[in-house]
Amino acid sequence: MTNSSFLVSLLGSMPRSKKLLTAKRKLNKGNIDLKTYQEILDEETKYVVELQENNYIDIITSGELNRDNYVSFIAERLDGVTMMSMADMFDYIEDKQGFEQILEILDVPAISIKNAICTGKVKYNKPLVADEMIELKKLTDKKIKATLPGPYLITRSMWLPALSKQYYDSKDSLGEDIIKVLKEEIDSLAKIGVDVIQFDEPVLTEVVFSEGKTRSFMCAALSEKKDPTEELKFATKLIKSVIDYAKEKEILVSLHVCRGNWSRDESILLTGPYTPLLPLFEETLPNILTLEFSTPRAGEISSLFSSTLIRDNCILGLGVMNPRTEDIEPLEDILNRVEEVMQYIPKERIWLNPDCGFATFANRPVSTMDIIDKKLARLNEAKNTLRNLYD
């Protein structure tokens, strides 16, 4: 796979239709049966796969259409975890003022966002996304990518001290069980023959860039934030454990880091180069670093490649497309970005992708399928142009 230059893949999430969202609500209330819901889900997943194939995407993702959001869906899959709305959690939150501030910035009712909370000993009950990948393999002959919340994101978002401390003495001990869960999931994905596993760790940027700003990730509001150095050390340990394990299974591992994907207002999203995260990237050393780079908020590309280890070892999943806008990125802008990266690494280690997924909260996608189709067509055009120029 890595012999091909300028491979294109998506980051995972796609918008869900009103039909599917309504069906999910009816299923949860017992108003339709699982078979009926599954038929609607399968139909929409097939559409998402065909959309990717029609635009010649090289590594296919599922669209994550059965997930409430990028992390909370695991509540349905693990023992010791409860799905709670932000309104449910309010009484247990230590920093109520900070929590209310975030709700105000997001401009969403507290009842509409849900999170998976540790309310018992966490154990692997059923596959997190492996069943999704089995169905995906039936729909495509192309290589496939499994997208998962990373261990730091899961641990940080799940830790609500007022409830979780009844079962774990610290966030660190909860993290050990999260690693066990993810290792079991990696085993399942290896048996299926998944080609790439992507771990999403967006809260890493919240750790290093949010000083003096309102925290922009819901899950970051739930648990106490330690000193950034200490927090990154904790994150590094968790992430390295699962990346090393996946590498042992000879699966390509991607670490995805962004700065939030919940608003079209660029001014309130986090800003800063990847420099503070370089030690974590070097220590965990994923096969692929999938990073946001389509907006000035991501800093200079040179800051990433100041690391020799990264320059010599990692594929860069280069974010060349902003999923939050309706604008279709000019081809020339994408080519210029790629040529900048080619100063540091060879074309075989440059992949193209959007900065983040095309859906955010289940009920408030930031993009439409029509815009997504046009953006994917532009990604394919960029790939073909680059291959004509450099292959």
Number of C-alpha atoms within 10 A of each C-alpha: 11 13 9 14 19 25 24 24 23 26 24 23 23 25 23 25 17 11 12 19 19 12 21 22 13 15 17 12 10 10 11 14 13 14 10 11 20 16 12 16 21 16 11 19 24 19 14 22 19 16 17 24 16 13 19 20 25 20 19 29 26 28 27 24 23 20 17 21 19 20 20 24 20 26 20 17 16 20 17 18 22 19 18 16 17 20 13 14 18 15 10 13 20 16 13 13 9 15 21 14 15 17 16 12 13 15 10 13 12 18 12 12 19 22 26 25 28 28 22 16 15 20 15 19 12 16 19 24 22 20 13 18 22 14 14 24 17 9 17 15 10 15 17 21 26 25 25 23 22 25 28 26 21 24 27 23 23 29 26 24 22 14 16 21 16 13 16 20 11 13 19 17 12 22 24 16 18 23 23 17 21 22 18 16 19 26 14 18 26 18 10 14 15 21 19 24 23 23 24 26 21 21 25 23 22 23 20 21 19 15 10 6 11 16 22 25 19 17 23 20 23 26 19 15 13 11 10 16 12 11 15 20 12 16 24 21 19 22 24 20 17 23 25 15 17 23 15 10 13 12 19 20 24 26 26 24 21 22 24 20 24 17 19 15 10 15 9 13 18 20 19 16 20 24 18 19 17 19 15 18 22 17 13 20 22 26 20 24 21 28 23 26 23 21 14 12 16 20 17 14 16 15 14 20 19 13 15 11 14 22 16 13 15 20 22 25 28 27 26 25 26 23 25 22 17 16 12 17 17 11 14 10 14 22 16 11 16 21 13 13 19 14 11 17 18 13 24 17 24 23 25 25 28 27 29 27 23 25 26 23 19 21 16 13 20 20 19 16 15 9 16 20 15 16 21 24 19 19 27 21 15 23 22 14 14 18 15 9 8 9 11
